[in-house]
Amino acid sequence: MPDVQLTITLHEQGGVDVSGPISNPILCYGLLEMGRDALKEFWAKQAADGPRIVPAPPGVRIVKPNGS
């Protein structure tokens, strides 16, 4: 089976477009569910890896947005 793509676009004005195999609801809902599972797995991995904040090495001057 060739690659299948379901694309959901959210426009700045709030409209949504969906393109892909929209005439096949079983395939579309399956793709949505697989996408949801992939996101849950991605976020779980991000949480398991811990925070991405790296402390500045000693001697580095930190400048705050107000300039101090």
C-alpha distances in whole Angstrom, upper triangle without the diagonal:
4,7,8,12,15,18,22,25,28,31,34,36,34,31,28,25,21,19,15,13,17,17,15,17,16,13,15,18,15,14,18,19,17,18,22,21,21,24,26,25,26,29,30,30,32,34,34,35,38,39,39,42,44,48,50,51,55,57,54,56,54,54,54,53,56,57,59
4,6,10,13,16,20,22,26,28,32,33,32,29,26,23,19,16,13,12,16,17,15,18,17,13,15,18,16,14,18,19,17,18,21,21,20,23,25,25,25,28,30,29,31,34,34,34,37,38,37,41,42,46,48,50,53,55,52,54,52,52,51,50,54,55,57
4,7,10,13,16,19,23,25,29,30,29,26,23,20,17,14,11,11,15,16,15,17,16,12,13,16,14,12,15,17,14,15,18,18,17,19,22,22,21,25,26,26,27,30,31,31,34,35,33,37,39,42,44,46,50,52,49,50,48,48,48,47,50,51,53
4,7,10,13,16,20,23,26,28,26,23,20,17,13,11,8,8,11,13,12,13,13,9,10,13,11,9,12,14,12,13,16,17,16,18,21,21,21,24,26,26,27,30,31,31,34,34,33,37,39,43,44,47,50,52,49,50,48,48,47,46,49,51,53
4,6,10,13,16,19,22,24,22,20,16,14,10,8,6,8,10,13,12,13,14,10,9,12,12,8,11,13,12,11,15,16,15,16,19,20,19,22,24,24,25,28,29,30,32,32,31,34,37,40,42,44,48,50,47,47,45,45,44,42,46,47,49
4,7,10,13,16,20,21,19,17,13,11,7,6,5,7,8,12,11,11,12,9,7,10,10,7,8,12,11,10,13,15,14,15,18,19,19,21,24,24,25,27,29,29,31,32,31,34,36,40,42,45,48,50,46,47,44,44,43,41,45,46,48
4,6,10,13,16,18,16,14,10,8,6,5,6,10,10,14,14,14,16,13,10,12,13,10,10,14,13,11,14,16,15,15,19,20,19,21,24,24,24,27,29,29,31,31,29,32,35,38,40,43,46,48,44,45,42,41,40,38,42,43,46
4,7,10,13,15,12,10,7,6,5,7,9,12,11,15,15,15,17,15,11,13,14,12,10,14,14,12,13,17,16,15,18,20,19,20,23,24,24,26,28,29,30,30,29,31,34,38,39,42,46,47,43,44,41,40,38,36,40,41,44
4,6,10,11,10,8,6,5,6,9,12,15,14,18,19,18,20,18,15,16,18,15,14,17,18,15,16,19,18,17,20,22,21,21,25,26,25,27,30,30,31,30,29,31,34,37,38,41,45,46,42,42,39,38,36,34,37,39,42
4,7,8,6,6,5,7,9,12,15,18,17,20,21,20,22,21,17,18,20,18,15,19,20,16,17,21,20,18,21,23,21,21,25,26,25,27,30,30,30,29,28,30,33,36,37,41,44,45,41,41,37,36,34,32,35,37,39
4,5,5,5,6,8,11,14,17,20,19,22,24,23,26,24,21,22,24,21,19,22,23,20,21,24,23,21,24,27,25,25,28,29,28,29,33,33,33,31,30,32,35,37,38,42,45,45,41,41,38,36,34,31,34,36,39
4,5,7,9,12,15,18,21,24,23,26,28,27,29,28,24,25,27,24,22,25,26,23,23,26,25,23,26,28,26,25,29,30,28,30,33,33,33,31,30,31,34,36,37,40,43,43,40,39,35,34,32,29,31,33,36
4,6,9,12,15,18,22,25,23,26,28,26,29,28,25,25,28,26,23,26,28,24,25,28,28,25,28,30,29,28,32,33,31,32,36,36,36,34,33,34,37,39,40,44,46,47,43,42,39,37,34,31,33,36,39
4,7,10,13,17,20,23,20,24,25,24,26,25,22,22,25,23,20,23,25,22,21,25,25,22,25,28,26,25,29,31,29,30,34,34,34,32,32,33,36,39,40,43,46,47,43,42,39,37,35,32,34,37,39
4,7,10,13,17,20,17,20,22,21,24,23,19,20,23,21,19,22,24,21,21,25,25,23,25,28,27,27,30,31,30,32,35,35,36,34,33,35,38,41,42,46,49,49,46,45,42,40,38,35,38,40,43
4,7,10,14,16,14,17,19,17,20,19,16,17,19,17,15,19,20,17,18,22,22,20,23,25,24,24,28,29,28,30,33,33,34,33,32,34,37,40,42,45,48,49,46,45,42,41,39,36,39,41,44
4,7,10,13,11,14,16,16,19,17,14,16,18,16,15,18,19,17,18,22,21,20,23,26,25,25,29,30,29,31,34,34,35,34,34,36,39,42,43,46,50,51,47,47,44,43,41,39,41,43,46
4,7,9,8,11,13,12,15,14,10,12,15,13,12,15,16,14,16,19,19,19,22,24,23,24,27,28,28,30,33,33,35,34,33,36,39,42,44,47,50,51,48,48,45,44,43,40,43,45,48
4,7,7,10,12,12,15,13,10,13,15,12,13,16,17,15,18,20,20,20,23,25,24,26,28,29,29,32,34,34,36,36,35,37,40,43,45,48,51,53,49,49,47,46,45,42,46,47,50
4,5,8,9,11,13,10,8,12,13,10,12,15,15,14,17,19,19,20,23,24,24,26,28,29,29,32,34,34,36,36,35,38,41,44,46,49,52,54,50,51,48,48,46,45,48,49,52
4,6,6,8,10,7,7,10,11,10,12,15,15,15,18,20,20,21,24,25,25,27,29,30,31,33,35,36,38,38,38,41,43,47,49,51,55,56,53,54,51,51,50,48,51,53,55
4,5,6,9,8,6,10,12,11,12,15,16,16,18,20,21,22,24,26,26,28,30,31,32,34,36,37,38,39,38,41,44,47,49,52,56,57,54,54,51,51,49,47,51,53,55
4,6,9,9,8,11,13,13,14,17,18,19,21,23,23,25,27,28,29,31,33,34,35,37,39,40,42,42,42,45,48,51,53,56,59,61,58,58,55,55,53,51,54,56,59
4,6,6,6,9,10,11,12,14,16,17,19,20,21,23,25,26,27,29,30,32,33,35,36,38,40,41,40,44,46,50,52,55,58,60,57,58,55,55,53,51,55,56,59
4,5,5,6,8,10,10,12,14,15,16,18,20,21,22,24,25,27,28,30,31,33,34,36,38,39,39,42,45,48,51,53,57,59,56,56,53,53,51,50,53,55,57
4,6,5,6,9,10,11,12,14,15,16,18,20,21,23,24,26,27,29,30,32,33,35,37,38,38,41,44,48,50,53,56,58,56,56,53,54,52,51,54,56,57
4,6,5,6,9,10,10,12,14,15,16,18,20,21,22,24,26,27,28,30,31,33,35,36,36,40,42,46,48,51,54,56,53,54,51,52,50,49,52,54,56
4,5,5,6,9,10,10,12,14,15,17,18,20,21,23,24,26,27,29,30,32,34,34,34,37,40,44,46,49,52,54,51,52,49,49,47,46,49,51,53
4,5,5,6,9,10,10,12,14,15,17,18,20,21,23,24,26,27,29,30,32,33,33,37,40,43,45,48,52,54,51,51,48,48,47,45,49,51,52
4,5,5,6,9,10,11,12,14,15,17,18,20,21,23,24,26,27,29,31,32,32,36,39,42,45,47,51,53,50,51,48,49,47,46,49,51,53
4,5,5,6,9,10,10,12,14,15,16,18,20,21,22,24,26,27,29,30,30,33,36,40,42,45,48,50,47,48,45,46,44,43,47,48,50
4,5,5,6,9,10,11,12,14,15,17,18,20,21,23,24,26,28,28,28,32,35,38,40,43,47,49,46,46,43,44,42,41,44,46,48
4,5,5,6,9,10,11,12,14,15,17,18,20,21,23,24,26,27,28,31,34,38,40,43,47,49,46,47,44,44,43,42,45,47,48
4,5,5,6,9,10,11,12,14,15,17,18,20,21,23,25,26,27,30,33,36,39,41,45,47,44,45,43,43,42,41,45,46,48
4,5,5,6,9,10,10,12,14,15,16,18,20,21,23,24,24,27,30,34,36,39,42,44,42,42,40,40,39,38,41,43,44
4,5,5,6,9,10,11,12,14,15,17,18,20,22,23,23,26,29,33,35,38,42,44,41,42,39,39,38,37,40,42,43
4,5,5,6,9,10,11,12,14,15,16,18,20,22,23,26,29,32,35,38,41,44,41,42,39,40,39,38,42,43,45
4,6,5,6,9,10,11,12,14,15,17,19,20,20,24,27,30,33,35,39,41,39,40,37,38,37,36,40,41,43
4,5,5,6,8,10,10,12,14,15,17,18,18,22,24,28,31,33,37,39,36,37,34,35,34,33,37,38,39
4,5,5,6,9,10,11,12,14,16,17,18,22,25,28,31,33,37,39,37,38,35,36,34,34,37,39,40
4,6,5,6,9,10,10,12,15,17,17,21,24,27,30,32,36,38,36,37,35,36,35,35,38,40,41
4,5,5,6,9,10,11,13,14,14,18,21,24,27,29,33,35,33,34,32,33,32,32,35,37,37
4,5,5,6,9,10,11,12,13,16,19,23,26,28,31,34,31,33,30,31,30,30,33,34,35
4,5,5,6,9,10,12,14,17,20,23,26,29,32,35,33,34,31,33,32,32,35,37,37
4,5,5,6,9,11,12,16,18,21,24,26,30,33,31,32,30,32,31,32,35,36,36
4,6,5,7,8,9,12,15,18,21,24,27,30,27,29,26,28,27,28,31,32,33
4,5,5,7,10,13,15,18,22,24,27,30,28,29,27,28,27,28,31,32,33
4,5,9,11,14,16,19,22,24,27,30,29,30,28,30,30,31,34,35,35
4,7,8,11,13,16,19,21,24,27,26,28,26,28,27,29,32,33,33
4,7,9,11,14,17,19,22,25,24,25,23,25,25,26,29,30,30
4,6,8,11,14,17,20,23,21,22,20,22,21,22,25,26,26
4,6,10,13,15,19,21,19,20,18,20,20,21,24,25,25
4,6,9,12,15,18,15,17,14,16,16,18,21,21,21
4,6,9,12,15,13,15,13,16,17,19,22,21,21
4,6,9,12,10,12,11,14,15,18,20,20,19
4,7,8,6,9,8,12,13,16,19,18,17
4,6,6,9,10,14,16,20,22,20,19
4,6,9,11,14,17,20,22,20,18
4,6,9,13,16,19,20,18,16
4,6,10,13,16,18,15,14
4,6,10,13,14,12,10
4,6,10,11,10,9
4,7,8,6,6
4,5,5,6
4,5,8
4,6
4
